[in-house]
Amino acid sequence: MRRRAAAGELVRVGPGTFVSREDWRTCDPRQRHVLRTVARVPRLDGRVAASHWSAAALHRLPRIAPWPLAADVVDPARSRTQVTSNVVRHSGSLDDGEVTRVHGLRVTTAHRTVLDVARRASFTDAVAVLDAALHRGLVDGDLVSDDLDRRAEARVRGVVRARSAFAFARSACESPGESLTRVQLHLLGAPEPVLQQSFPIGASVARVDFWFPEQGVVLEFDGEVKYADPRLLRGRPVGEIVADEKRRENALRRAHPRVRAVVRVVWAEVRDLRRFRAVLQEAGIPCLR
């Protein structure tokens, strides 16, 4: 198997564990992290549980930054965190109620996972995880808030950062791209948009990602997935999807004259603050920072 890996037929995902090059190629970054986690965690002590970003990947929660190469676990037997190229063993207690099973692995619950991630991740990644968990109903917002308050009283490290991200998170965000867009709008000092605004158009309803009522601007985030995922395309060519979107935009403007413009942005534009600022200003959305 090592010879096949050296020849490019297999990809090593853990000690003595390989997957085919073709299967690896078809996996997205989150799925690749899941494979690494599944390959490495079962070899560890039975008391540990996949945690932090590995648990987030297993719960299908997003990450804006690149996924790490090492798997994360909580190890109750450790008093200090240990970092190796394959596994990061985080110290900390682990109650039975904080552990579930995913793909047969011991994994921290979604509630414990979002708390662990939010205390250590960047603001953008913490918001993306919290948005997704709230939107999908994986966590109870009131319980998360109460838990953060208790940890703040105990002066747990990273709680101030986690509370900031939680205060900003919104269950109405439906994708990591929308979460990133909200964070970038905030950093640029743009007006706070209305999320998932519905506009009736005849017998149907057009629901948009971001609505700026004072400027009369609709902002839509376009991820590459919608033009590449066969499940979303349903056998239709990309050109037909784009044409339908144009017709929807025209119908929206005709039915609602207050909608002055519909602006679409993609990952590359939103990630680059200067580029994103230029797009917003051209559309008439002010940026105070």
C-alpha positions in Angstrom: 0.0 0.0 0.0 2.9 2.3 0.7 4.2 1.6 -2.8 0.8 2.3 -4.3 0.7 5.6 -2.4 4.2 6.5 -3.7 2.9 5.7 -7.2 0.0 8.1 -6.7 -2.7 5.4 -6.6 -3.5 5.9 -2.9 -3.5 8.8 -0.4 -2.4 8.3 3.1 -4.9 9.8 5.6 -3.5 8.3 8.8 -1.1 5.7 10.2 -1.5 2.6 8.0 -4.7 4.0 6.5 -5.2 4.9 2.8 -7.9 5.9 0.4 -8.0 5.8 -3.4 -6.8 8.9 -5.2 -10.1 9.1 -7.0 -12.1 9.0 -3.8 -9.8 11.7 -2.3 -10.2 13.9 -5.4 -14.0 13.9 -5.2 -14.0 14.9 -1.5 -14.3 18.5 -0.4 -12.0 19.9 2.3 -14.4 19.2 5.1 -14.9 15.6 4.0 -11.1 15.1 3.7 -10.8 16.3 7.3 -13.5 13.7 8.3 -11.4 11.0 6.6 -8.3 12.0 8.5 -10.3 12.0 11.8 -11.9 8.6 11.2 -8.5 7.2 10.4 -6.7 8.5 13.5 -9.1 8.8 16.5 -10.0 5.1 16.8 -6.3 4.4 17.5 -6.3 6.5 20.6 -7.4 5.9 24.1 -11.1 5.0 24.4 -11.8 7.9 26.7 -11.0 10.6 24.2 -13.5 12.1 21.8 -13.1 13.9 18.5 -13.6 17.6 19.3 -13.1 21.2 18.1 -12.7 21.3 14.3 -12.8 17.5 13.9 -16.1 17.4 15.7 -17.3 20.4 13.6 -16.4 18.5 10.4 -18.3 15.4 11.6 -21.3 17.5 12.5 -21.2 19.0 9.0 -20.4 22.5 10.3 -18.5 24.9 8.0 -15.1 26.5 8.3 -14.0 29.5 6.2 -10.2 29.1 6.7 -8.5 26.0 5.4 -9.2 22.8 7.4 -6.3 21.7 9.6 -4.3 18.6 8.8 -4.3 17.2 12.3 -7.4 15.8 14.0 -8.6 17.4 17.3 -9.6 15.4 20.4 -10.4 16.1 24.0 -8.3 13.9 26.3 -9.5 14.0 29.9 -6.2 12.3 31.0 -4.1 15.2 29.9 -3.3 18.4 32.0 -1.8 20.2 29.0 -2.5 20.2 25.3 -0.2 18.1 23.1 0.3 18.8 19.5 1.6 16.4 16.9 1.4 16.3 13.1 -1.5 13.7 13.3 -3.5 14.7 16.4 -4.0 17.6 18.7 -4.9 16.3 22.2 -6.7 19.1 24.1 -6.8 18.9 27.8 -10.1 19.2 29.6 -13.0 17.4 31.3 -15.5 15.5 29.3 -18.9 14.6 30.7 -21.0 11.8 29.3 -23.7 14.3 28.3 -21.2 16.1 26.1 -20.4 13.1 24.0 -22.3 11.5 21.1 -21.4 9.1 18.3 -21.0 10.0 14.6 -19.8 7.3 12.1 -19.2 5.1 15.2 -16.8 7.6 16.7 -17.0 9.3 20.1 -17.5 13.0 19.2 -18.4 16.0 21.3 -22.0 17.1 21.0 -22.8 20.0 18.7 -23.4 22.2 21.8 -20.0 21.4 23.3 -18.4 21.6 19.8 -19.6 25.2 19.1 -18.5 26.3 22.5 -15.0 24.8 22.0 -14.6 26.3 18.5 -16.0 29.7 19.3 -13.5 30.1 22.2 -10.5 29.5 20.0 -11.4 30.2 16.4 -11.2 33.5 14.5 -14.3 35.7 14.7 -15.2 34.8 11.1 -15.0 31.1 11.6 -16.8 31.2 15.0 -19.6 33.2 13.4 -19.9 30.7 10.5 -20.1 27.7 12.9 -22.6 29.4 15.1 -24.7 30.6 12.2 -24.9 27.1 10.8 -25.6 25.4 14.1 -28.4 27.8 14.9 -29.9 27.7 11.4 -30.0 23.9 11.4 -31.3 23.7 15.0 -28.3 21.7 16.2 -28.0 23.9 19.3 -30.4 25.9 21.5 -29.4 29.5 21.5 -30.6 30.1 25.0 -28.6 27.1 26.3 -25.5 28.3 24.5 -25.9 31.8 26.0 -26.4 30.4 29.5 -23.3 28.2 29.2 -21.2 31.1 28.0 -22.4 33.2 31.0 -21.4 30.4 33.4 -18.0 30.1 31.7 -17.6 33.9 31.8 -18.2 33.9 35.6 -15.5 31.2 35.9 -13.2 33.3 33.7 -12.7 30.5 31.2 -10.2 31.4 28.6 -11.6 32.6 25.3 -15.2 33.2 26.5 -15.1 37.0 25.7 -14.3 36.0 22.1 -17.0 33.4 22.0 -19.7 35.7 23.4 -18.8 38.4 20.8 -19.2 35.8 18.0 -22.5 34.5 19.5 -24.0 38.0 19.8 -23.2 38.5 16.1 -24.5 35.1 14.9 -27.9 34.8 13.2 -30.0 31.7 12.5 -31.2 33.3 9.3 -27.8 32.8 7.6 -28.1 29.8 5.3 -24.5 29.3 4.1 -20.9 29.9 5.2 -20.7 32.4 2.3 -23.5 34.4 3.7 -21.8 34.3 7.2 -18.6 35.6 5.7 -20.5 38.3 3.8 -22.1 39.5 7.0 -18.7 39.7 8.8 -17.1 41.6 6.0 -20.0 44.0 5.8 -19.6 44.6 9.5 -15.8 45.2 9.2 -16.4 47.7 6.4 -19.0 49.6 8.4 -21.8 49.0 6.0 -25.5 49.3 7.1 -26.9 46.2 8.7 -29.0 44.4 6.1 -32.3 42.6 6.5 -31.6 38.9 6.1 -33.8 36.6 3.9 -36.2 39.3 2.9 -39.2 38.0 1.0 -40.7 39.9 -2.0 -44.0 38.6 -3.4 -43.9 38.4 -7.2 -47.3 37.4 -8.5 -48.1 33.9 -7.2 -44.5 33.3 -6.1 -42.1 34.8 -3.6 -38.5 35.9 -4.2 -36.4 35.5 -1.1 -33.1 37.4 -1.1 -29.9 37.0 1.0 -29.4 40.6 2.0 -31.7 43.6 1.6 -30.6 47.2 2.2 -34.0 49.1 2.3 -32.5 52.6 2.6 -30.3 52.1 -0.5 -32.8 50.0 -2.4 -30.2 47.3 -3.0 -30.4 43.5 -2.9 -27.2 41.7 -2.3 -27.0 38.0 -3.2 -24.1 35.7 -2.4 -23.4 33.2 -5.2 -21.3 30.2 -4.2 -19.7 28.1 -6.9 -21.6 25.0 -5.7 -24.9 26.1 -7.2 -23.3 26.0 -10.7 -21.3 22.8 -10.1 -23.4 20.5 -7.9 -25.4 18.1 -10.1 -28.0 17.8 -7.3 -28.7 21.5 -7.6 -28.4 21.7 -11.4 -30.9 18.8 -11.8 -29.7 18.1 -15.3 -30.1 21.8 -16.4 -27.2 23.6 -18.1 -25.5 26.4 -16.2 -26.6 28.9 -18.8 -30.2 28.1 -18.2 -29.8 28.6 -14.4 -28.2 32.0 -15.0 -30.9 33.1 -17.4 -33.6 32.1 -14.8 -31.8 34.3 -12.2 -31.8 37.2 -14.6 -35.5 36.8 -15.3 -36.1 36.6 -11.5 -34.2 39.8 -10.9 -36.1 41.7 -13.7 -39.4 40.5 -12.3 -38.3 41.6 -8.8 -37.5 45.1 -10.0 -40.8 45.4 -12.0 -42.9 44.2 -9.0 -41.0 46.3 -6.4 -39.8 49.7 -7.8 -38.0 50.3 -4.5 -35.5 47.6 -5.4 -33.1 49.8 -7.3 -30.4 47.2 -7.9 -29.6 43.5 -7.5 -25.9 42.9 -6.9 -24.3 39.4 -6.9 -21.0 38.6 -5.3 -18.8 35.5 -5.2 -16.2 34.1 -2.8 -13.2 35.9 -4.3 -14.9 39.3 -4.1 -16.2 38.9 -0.5 -12.8 37.6 0.8 -11.0 40.7 -0.5 -12.1 43.6 1.6 -10.9 46.3 -0.8 -12.5 44.6 -3.7 -15.8 44.0 -1.8 -15.8 47.6 -0.6 -15.6 48.8 -4.3 -18.5 46.6 -5.2 -20.6 47.9 -2.4 -19.8 51.5 -3.1 -20.6 51.1 -6.8 -24.0 49.8 -5.8 -24.5 52.8 -3.5 -24.0 51.0 -0.2 -22.0 53.2 2.2 -18.9 51.9 3.9 -17.9 53.9 7.0 -14.6 52.0 7.6 
